[in-house]
Structure formats: C-alpha cells, structure tokens
Amino acid sequence: MKDNGEVVELEPMGLKNKNSMKKLIVLSGEDIRKCIQKGELIIKPFGEKEIGPCDVNLRISRNYARIKNAQQTLDLHNLESEIINSRYFSFESGKEFVIQPNEHLLIESLEYLEMPNYLTALIALRSTFSRLGLSTPPTLIDPGFKGKVVFHLIGTAYPIRLYDSMAVFKVIFMYVPSNIEAYRG
C-alpha cells in the first residue's frame, strides 16, 4: 500500500499506518482480499469477482420493505417495533420487484458480513445505478458489525425493475486507527 509515495505497512493483519495514524486509509482490493483470506473480514457468500479496486460489490436479496406513506405521526418517544413495522412498512419478498418514482425501499443484502473492530465501511450505490437516478443516503457499517446489511434505496423519476442477486451497492472499507468498542446493535 502507498501513502503519498511512501510504502505503508498494515497491522494487525498488517493494517497500521506508520507514517500518520491520523490519516484515513481506504483499503485497496488487495487489502480487502488479505482481510478475507485471514478470516478477519467475513463476507458470505463471497465471490472473488465482487472485489473492485477499492471496494466490494454487495448484492440485494429478495427481502425488502416498502416505506408506507402513512398519515399518522410517528412519535419517537414510543418506539415499539411492532407498531412501527405494521404502520409504516410493508414487508415483501420476491425474485423481482419495482421501485416506484421517489419511493423508499429497505433491502436486505444477500451477503452476511462480520466486520473486525479495526474496519468501518461506507455503503454507496454502484455508478450504473446512480446514473439511472437512484440514490441512497450516506450509511456507515460500524466496526464489529455482524449480520446482513440493510440498504436504503430511493427511487428516481420513473419505475425501475430490480432483481434478486443484483450487485446494486458497494462497500468501501476504511481502517479505524484507534481502539473502539465493537458495535452491539
């Protein structure tokens, strides 16, 4: 790995920037591959072809939720998941589905992830989908996260049909230079 022309070694597993611990380090495809091979970053199922120059494509599953246009006010002091889920979300499953104009969907990833405590990741849309006008809000995967990722996808000006197992999102992994407490959500 290089940092301003200087070779940088990474620890543990080789991920420690010896030049400056204050700089953000985005992992290259090769760094990601090493983390996976050492079992420190787990992505299941994993396909080698999903690794890019500095990211990993993640695929959408058949499980998703449409955010309803509910007219009832959501009281944030009374957050009972059963009420929220039935009143504000419509849970669906299918090999294909259509995201309507300006609709908001929550879509479960096909992949299961286990993040080490020294990595965090940003979720982004692959450029193909961004160019179609789809969008996603900035989302962070915390160090220590274990589970399937839930993506937030916002529709464009026209309906778009999506299919189970499409690589719609990508994750960009970054090294966390100081000790943190692992995510427990």
Secondary structure, DSSP 4 states (H G I P E B T S, - for coil): -EETTEE---TTTT---SS-TTS-EEPPHHHHHHHHHTTSSEEES--GGGB-SS-EEEEEEEEEEEEP---S---TT---HHHHHHHHEEEEE-SEEEEPTT-EEEEEEEEEEE--TTEEEEEEE-HHHHHTT-B---EEEPTT-EEEEEEEEE--SS-EEEETT-EEEEEEEEE--S--PPP--
